[in-house]
Amino acid sequence: MSETTKYEAEVVVIGAGLAGMVTALELLDAGKRVVMLDAATRERYGGLALLSFGGMFFVDSPEQRKNGIKDSVDLAMSDWVRYGDLDPDDVWPFRWAEAYVNRCTEEVRGWLAERDVSIFRAVGWTERGYFVPGNSVPRFHIVWGTGEGIVLPLIERLDAHEKSGKLELHFDHRVDGITQEGGQVVGCHGASNAGSFEAKGDAVVIAAGGIAGDHDKVREVWPRDQWGEPPEHMLNGSILEADGKLLDRAQELGANITHLEKMWNYAAGVRHWEPLFPNHGLSLVPAKSPVWVNYQGRRFVDPPLVGAYDTLMLVDRICQEKKKYSWQVMNRKIANKEFAVSGAEFNPAVRDKKMLTFLLRLLQGNGEQVQEFIDHCPDFVTASTVGELADKMNALTGTQDVDAVLLERDIADYDANIARGPKLQNDDQLRRIAHVRQYLGDRLRTCNMARIVDPDAMPLIAIRMQILTRKSLGGIQVDLDAKVLNQQGDPIPNLFAVGEACGFGGGGMHGKRALEGTFLGGCVYSGRVAARAINSGHGVR
Ligand SMILES: Cc1cc2nc3c(=O)[nH]c(=O)nc-3n(C[C@H](O)[C@H](O)[C@H](O)COP(=O)(O)OP(=O)(O)OC[C@H]3O[C@@H](n4cnc5c(N)ncnc54)[C@H](O)[C@@H]3O)c2cc1C
């Protein structure tokens, strides 16, 4: 049997995603020695942030001001609490939300800017809210370079610490448990390709992400009272390592795990045609002009489903159906203008910082990418008539669920409404489209009342969309120093949690809904908080 490899430093960080990286960097910059361990391979340094689009929620930022957007901490906090239905008596999530909303612009945006992360001038407006008001003003800031634009400058700085010997970084190292001696947390242990290992330090930081990558875990905590049974099939928009195993290990040590039933899933998942793992899905940014129909081809009308308003409501509505997937039906012209995919992979112009290409795409549409998806994604079908489309939709699912007559009728009703002209149109989707188009950033990417059956815009396209798991809103409960709390509310000495592992703060600082772009920021903020506490000796014996 091979011997156990031993690592020793002042602080052990488990997980080299954004939260772990920020924690480590802040500790190293303050002179601490750090061991950081990650189950994944080195090319995945950065975890989910590397794959992310890089949208970030800030309040009263320079970008908002330049665009004439008046925002304030009070307004943002009231939006946050109302949208997330956050309970002020749920002390730690509420306090974390307050801290985050108050400080994110200075402590996250400011900190990143000092580390060469640049923010795009235009600000997006996501999660406006459908029935529950969401972001009163645009707050979705885009990092130039997508998630890579955040991760790469941080890696550069961490590399320098690694070279100096202050940082020991080990990939392919899966942590299986937290080590205790004499009732005290002293490190962690696990396995790598080379055999077992042990890492010891004065403090241990769990930065191992959430549960969205493990569907068994997701199904276990699925909010059945709200969404009924989980869909028969879901897509995985996270990574397999986000399996919640370390949340279980922390719980065994007495940690309080809260709000795991709150999850940020997306309604518009499609299968990746070059999957990195089983069920690997891509999350489409739902277009606004298609007709959104259920598994039978019946349009959702109570209310009509439209993107950009309320992610949770979309999932909620689809999960009320017998079969919990849906379709968007559109034509090629709509797709060319409105098609978008979340994440770095399918936003190459932003990722590679190609301003001209980015602007051209904005003005001319995304036709090339639409074709790529038509050619490769198994969830896309095209046809020249609604009847043919319905046949292909049924062929895709291997059912006869889609009723061509129903689909044809609902599309014809929608198109007829548009044809009546702006004075007589009476449809909630059209009202939403009109509202969205008032904001320049969205006007450029939203069609002006486009009919579905339009001979000049063929072919018709139907996209089958499944629920995609992405982020966990709950996690390990931590106090305002990111110290892990036990069931009695007392800190477990030497143990900290950051990022998605702690529900981005407090074990669930969002409540049940997120205003979007708050995840990356939550990782940076919680990482800084934990490092600050450790550097000043709080929570470390
Ligand atoms: C495509 C995509 C787009 C996104 N876009 C946005 C966006 O625009 N805005 C936004 O705010 N958020 C976005 N997100 C979400 C955001 O990226 C994540 O919530 C955030 O990066 C989580 O960071 P983390 O460090 O907490 O966890 P992770 O990134 O999950 O990192 C955890 C790390 O721990 C490692 N690990 C796990 N278990 C173990 C173990 N037992 N032992 C050792 N290592 C382990 C993992 O390998 C991983 O590297 C997006 C996510 C995706 C996938």
The ligand as a Tripos MOL2 file, in Angstrom:
@<TRIPOS>MOLECULE
LIG
   53    58     1     0     0
SMALL
NO_CHARGES

@<TRIPOS>ATOM
      1 C1        -22.3380   28.3250  -17.8960 C.3       1 LIG1
      2 C2        -22.4410   29.0970  -16.6030 C.ar      1 LIG1
      3 C3        -22.7160   30.4510  -16.6490 C.ar      1 LIG1
      4 C4        -22.7730   31.1910  -15.4680 C.ar      1 LIG1
      5 N1        -22.9500   32.5390  -15.5550 N.ar      1 LIG1
      6 C5        -22.9610   33.2750  -14.4250 C.ar      1 LIG1
      7 C6        -23.0790   34.6860  -14.4940 C.ar      1 LIG1
      8 O1        -23.1390   35.2770  -15.5750 O.2       1 LIG1
      9 N2        -23.1220   35.3750  -13.3220 N.ar      1 LIG1
     10 C7        -23.0450   34.7710  -12.0980 C.ar      1 LIG1
     11 O2        -23.0900   35.4590  -11.0750 O.2       1 LIG1
     12 N3        -22.9050   33.4280  -12.0160 N.ar      1 LIG1
     13 C8        -22.8480   32.6750  -13.1360 C.ar      1 LIG1
     14 N4        -22.6880   31.3240  -13.0510 N.ar      1 LIG1
     15 C9        -22.5780   30.7060  -11.7050 C.3       1 LIG1
     16 C10       -21.1870   30.8780  -11.1070 C.3       1 LIG1
     17 O3        -20.2190   30.6380  -12.0940 O.3       1 LIG1
     18 C11       -20.9940   29.9100   -9.9370 C.3       1 LIG1
     19 O4        -22.0770   30.0050   -9.0450 O.3       1 LIG1
     20 C12       -19.7090   30.2160   -9.1700 C.3       1 LIG1
     21 O5        -18.6200   30.3120  -10.0640 O.3       1 LIG1
     22 C13       -19.4570   29.1460   -8.1080 C.3       1 LIG1
     23 O6        -18.1340   29.2740   -7.6350 O.3       1 LIG1
     24 P1        -17.5980   28.4180   -6.4030 P.3       1 LIG1
     25 O7        -16.1560   28.7040   -6.3130 O.co2     1 LIG1
     26 O8        -18.4260   28.6150   -5.2120 O.co2     1 LIG1
     27 O9        -17.8530   26.9000   -6.8290 O.3       1 LIG1
     28 P2        -17.2840   26.0690   -8.0730 P.3       1 LIG1
     29 O10       -17.0120   26.9150   -9.2250 O.co2     1 LIG1
     30 O11       -18.2260   24.9300   -8.2260 O.co2     1 LIG1
     31 O12       -15.8800   25.5540   -7.5610 O.3       1 LIG1
     32 C14       -15.7760   24.5120   -6.6420 C.3       1 LIG1
     33 C15       -14.4850   23.7730   -6.9160 C.3       1 LIG1
     34 O13       -14.3620   22.7620   -5.9210 O.3       1 LIG1
     35 C16       -13.9530   21.5500   -6.5200 C.3       1 LIG1
     36 N5        -14.4550   20.4640   -5.6820 N.ar      1 LIG1
     37 C17       -15.7280   20.0550   -5.4790 C.ar      1 LIG1
     38 N6        -15.7710   19.0340   -4.6120 N.ar      1 LIG1
     39 C18       -14.4850   18.7980   -4.2530 C.ar      1 LIG1
     40 C19       -13.8700   17.8640   -3.3750 C.ar      1 LIG1
     41 N7        -14.5870   16.9680   -2.6850 N.pl3     1 LIG1
     42 N8        -12.5270   17.8860   -3.2470 N.ar      1 LIG1
     43 C20       -11.7730   18.7930   -3.9350 C.ar      1 LIG1
     44 N9        -12.3100   19.6970   -4.7780 N.ar      1 LIG1
     45 C21       -13.6500   19.7020   -4.9310 C.ar      1 LIG1
     46 C22       -14.5510   21.5790   -7.9110 C.3       1 LIG1
     47 O14       -13.8040   20.7830   -8.7980 O.3       1 LIG1
     48 C23       -14.4860   23.0690   -8.2610 C.3       1 LIG1
     49 O15       -13.3240   23.3980   -8.9650 O.3       1 LIG1
     50 C24       -22.6110   30.5470  -14.2090 C.ar      1 LIG1
     51 C25       -22.3610   29.1830  -14.1640 C.ar      1 LIG1
     52 C26       -22.2610   28.4590  -15.3400 C.ar      1 LIG1
     53 C27       -21.9420   26.9870  -15.2790 C.3       1 LIG1
@<TRIPOS>BOND
     1     1     2 1
     2     2     3 ar
     3     2    52 ar
     4     3     4 ar
     5     4     5 ar
     6     4    50 ar
     7     5     6 ar
     8     6     7 ar
     9     6    13 1
    10     7     8 2
    11     7     9 ar
    12     9    10 ar
    13    10    11 2
    14    10    12 ar
    15    12    13 ar
    16    13    14 ar
    17    14    15 1
    18    14    50 ar
    19    15    16 1
    20    16    17 1
    21    16    18 1
    22    18    19 1
    23    18    20 1
    24    20    21 1
    25    20    22 1
    26    22    23 1
    27    23    24 1
    28    24    25 2
    29    24    26 1
    30    24    27 1
    31    27    28 1
    32    28    29 2
    33    28    30 1
    34    28    31 1
    35    31    32 1
    36    32    33 1
    37    33    34 1
    38    33    48 1
    39    34    35 1
    40    35    36 1
    41    35    46 1
    42    36    37 ar
    43    36    45 ar
    44    37    38 ar
    45    38    39 ar
    46    39    40 ar
    47    39    45 ar
    48    40    41 1
    49    40    42 ar
    50    42    43 ar
    51    43    44 ar
    52    44    45 ar
    53    46    47 1
    54    46    48 1
    55    48    49 1
    56    50    51 ar
    57    51    52 ar
    58    52    53 1
@<TRIPOS>SUBSTRUCTURE
     1 LIG1         1 GROUP 0 **** ****
